[in-house]
Amino acid sequence: MLKIPKKVPEKGFYYHYKHDQSGAINNYAYEVVGVGYHTEENGKYFVVYRPLYESFVYKMGKLFDLRPIQMFMENINKDSQTLPRFEKITDIKIIAELEEIKKKMYS
């Protein structure tokens, strides 16, 4: 029987903690498209997401990124602060801009 994680990220747009607010709106921006289960390794769940900037995986064929769900959801320490590794974007103006960027990159 599958043990589904209690906490999974919602679909939507996220910033990685390395996002630079003074840079481009899409630097270290990602779209989470879902959560996947590795059928050959019992109990391994991954977040499936794609970059909204020209990362390595994008240049290699517009691939999706996979990250273990625990790592995606964890907090990190940066400059003596505890921050989420990925933070959901809720600003509707930013979301609208990222939707346009996504259409151009992945259509």
Beta strands, then each sheet from edge to edge (+ up, - down):
strand 1: 12-16
strand 2: 29-37
strand 3: 45-51
strand 4: 65-68
strand 5: 75-78
strand 6: 81-84
strand 7: 86-88
sheet 1: 4+ 3- 2+ 1- 7+
sheet 2: 5+ 6-
end
